[in-house]
Amino acid sequence: MPDTVTESLRRDPAAVAKSWSDYKAANPKSRARDAAAAIGVSEGELVATQVGAGGATRLQPRWKAPPGALPRLGTVMALTRNDWAVHEKVGRYDQVQVSDMGGIVLDPDIDLRLFFSRWHHGFAIVEAEGRRSLQVFDRDGTAVHKVFLRDEGGDKAAFDKLAADFRHQDQA
């Protein structure tokens, strides 16, 4: 039987946003992933509540194009995680190759394989304290890959341009 609180939150983005706000107030150091689990929604649903309200920009699902723009960001932290492992690497996306099958990043510090068939929802996020990230989620709202701009060596103007260039027309 579905949990009625969880089901009502999924139907009402305002309720999700309110629950997240309340959760953050009670747990200020909590990550979105943990908040989503506590509230009973996906992390992608939490992030989506920030679109239009400030903080998150929904990106077009043209997944092959943004990786080609990542070298302009400068120094970033690439993050991929699941319930069993967290993979964080600080470096640059300077050697990016994109094909119909996916993408490859072959740098000394960041070495990745990107499978775009799993990428369904993307957001450019600027948090209240100014931290910038690109976050990609699968069909179910589970984070697939995140790129956080670093304070030292990251290019905020390039991030803002990437967010503007790939901004989805629908920001509801």
C-alpha positions as CSV (number, residue, x, y, z in Angstrom):
1,M,0.0,0.0,0.0
2,P,1.5,3.4,-0.9
3,D,2.5,5.8,1.8
4,T,-0.1,8.6,1.6
5,V,2.3,11.3,2.8
6,T,4.9,10.3,0.2
7,E,2.2,10.1,-2.6
8,S,0.8,13.5,-1.7
9,L,4.2,15.1,-1.7
10,R,4.9,13.7,-5.2
11,R,1.7,15.3,-6.4
12,D,2.4,18.6,-4.8
13,P,5.8,20.3,-5.4
14,A,4.9,23.0,-2.8
15,A,4.5,20.3,-0.2
16,V,7.8,18.8,-1.1
17,A,9.5,22.2,-0.9
18,K,7.9,22.9,2.5
19,S,8.9,19.5,3.8
20,W,12.5,20.0,2.6
21,S,12.6,23.5,4.1
22,D,11.4,22.2,7.5
23,Y,13.8,19.3,7.3
24,K,16.8,21.6,6.5
25,A,15.8,23.9,9.4
26,A,15.9,20.9,11.8
27,N,19.0,19.4,10.1
28,P,21.0,22.2,8.7
29,K,24.1,20.1,7.8
30,S,22.0,17.5,6.0
31,R,22.6,16.7,2.3
32,A,19.8,16.7,-0.2
33,R,20.2,13.0,-0.7
34,D,19.6,12.3,3.0
35,A,16.7,14.8,3.2
36,A,15.0,13.1,0.2
37,A,15.3,9.7,1.9
38,A,13.9,11.1,5.2
39,I,11.0,12.9,3.4
40,G,10.3,9.9,1.2
41,V,10.9,11.4,-2.2
42,S,13.7,11.3,-4.7
43,E,16.6,13.7,-4.6
44,G,15.7,14.8,-8.1
45,E,12.2,15.8,-6.8
46,L,13.8,17.9,-4.1
47,V,16.0,19.7,-6.6
48,A,13.1,20.2,-9.0
49,T,11.2,22.2,-6.3
50,Q,13.8,24.9,-6.6
51,V,13.2,25.5,-10.3
52,G,11.3,28.7,-10.8
53,A,11.7,29.5,-7.1
54,G,15.4,30.4,-7.6
55,G,18.4,28.3,-7.1
56,A,17.9,25.7,-9.8
57,T,17.7,25.9,-13.6
58,R,16.3,23.0,-15.5
59,L,18.6,22.1,-18.4
60,Q,17.7,20.8,-21.8
61,P,18.1,17.1,-22.3
62,R,20.8,17.5,-24.9
63,W,23.3,15.4,-22.9
64,K,26.1,15.2,-25.5
65,A,26.5,18.9,-25.6
66,P,27.2,20.0,-21.9
67,P,30.1,17.6,-21.4
68,G,31.8,19.3,-24.3
69,A,31.4,22.6,-22.4
70,L,32.7,21.3,-19.1
71,P,36.4,22.2,-19.8
72,R,35.5,25.9,-19.6
73,L,34.5,25.4,-15.9
74,G,38.0,25.1,-14.8
75,T,38.6,23.2,-11.5
76,V,35.7,21.1,-10.3
77,M,34.8,18.2,-8.1
78,A,33.2,15.4,-10.0
79,L,30.9,13.3,-7.8
80,T,29.2,10.0,-8.4
81,R,27.7,7.9,-5.6
82,N,25.3,5.2,-4.7
83,D,24.3,3.4,-1.5
84,W,27.7,1.6,-1.4
85,A,30.3,4.0,-2.7
86,V,31.2,7.6,-3.2
87,H,33.5,8.6,-6.0
88,E,34.8,12.2,-5.7
89,K,37.6,13.6,-7.8
90,V,38.9,17.1,-8.0
91,G,40.4,18.2,-11.3
92,R,39.4,19.4,-14.8
93,Y,37.3,18.1,-17.6
94,D,40.0,19.0,-20.2
95,Q,40.0,15.9,-22.3
96,V,36.3,15.1,-23.1
97,Q,35.3,12.9,-26.0
98,V,31.6,12.5,-26.8
99,S,30.0,10.0,-29.2
100,D,26.5,8.6,-29.8
101,M,27.3,5.9,-27.2
102,G,28.3,8.3,-24.4
103,G,31.3,10.2,-23.2
104,I,34.8,9.7,-21.9
105,V,36.8,12.0,-19.7
106,L,40.5,11.1,-19.8
107,D,42.3,13.5,-17.5
108,P,45.0,12.8,-15.0
109,D,42.6,13.6,-12.1
110,I,39.2,12.9,-13.6
111,D,38.8,9.6,-15.6
112,L,35.1,8.9,-16.3
113,R,32.8,7.0,-18.6
114,L,29.4,8.7,-19.2
115,F,26.4,6.8,-20.2
116,F,23.8,9.3,-21.5
117,S,21.1,6.7,-21.8
118,R,20.7,6.9,-18.0
119,W,20.6,10.8,-17.9
120,H,17.0,12.1,-17.9
121,H,16.9,15.3,-15.7
122,G,19.6,17.9,-15.4
123,F,19.9,21.1,-13.3
124,A,22.3,23.9,-12.9
125,I,22.2,24.9,-9.2
126,V,23.3,28.0,-7.4
127,E,22.9,27.6,-3.7
128,A,22.2,30.6,-1.3
129,E,25.9,30.6,-0.2
130,G,27.0,30.8,-3.9
131,R,28.1,27.2,-4.4
132,R,27.4,26.1,-8.0
133,S,26.8,22.6,-9.4
134,L,25.5,20.7,-12.3
135,Q,23.4,17.7,-11.3
136,V,22.1,14.9,-13.4
137,F,19.4,12.4,-12.4
138,D,18.0,9.3,-13.9
139,R,14.4,8.7,-14.8
140,D,13.5,8.0,-11.1
141,G,15.2,11.1,-9.7
142,T,18.3,9.3,-8.5
143,A,21.5,11.3,-8.9
144,V,23.7,9.9,-11.7
145,H,26.5,12.5,-11.7
146,K,27.3,15.9,-10.2
147,V,29.9,18.5,-11.0
148,F,30.7,21.1,-8.3
149,L,32.5,24.2,-9.2
150,R,35.5,24.8,-6.9
151,D,36.1,28.1,-5.2
152,E,39.8,28.0,-6.3
153,G,40.2,27.5,-10.0
154,G,36.5,27.3,-10.9
155,D,35.1,29.8,-13.4
156,K,31.7,31.2,-12.2
157,A,31.1,33.1,-15.4
158,A,31.7,30.0,-17.5
159,F,29.2,28.1,-15.2
160,D,26.6,30.8,-15.6
161,K,27.0,30.8,-19.4
162,L,26.7,27.0,-19.5
163,A,23.5,27.2,-17.4
164,A,22.1,29.9,-19.7
165,D,23.2,28.2,-22.9
166,F,21.5,24.9,-21.9
167,R,18.5,26.4,-20.0
168,H,15.3,24.5,-20.8
169,Q,12.4,26.6,-22.0
170,D,10.2,25.1,-19.4
171,Q,11.2,26.4,-15.9
172,A,7.9,25.4,-14.2
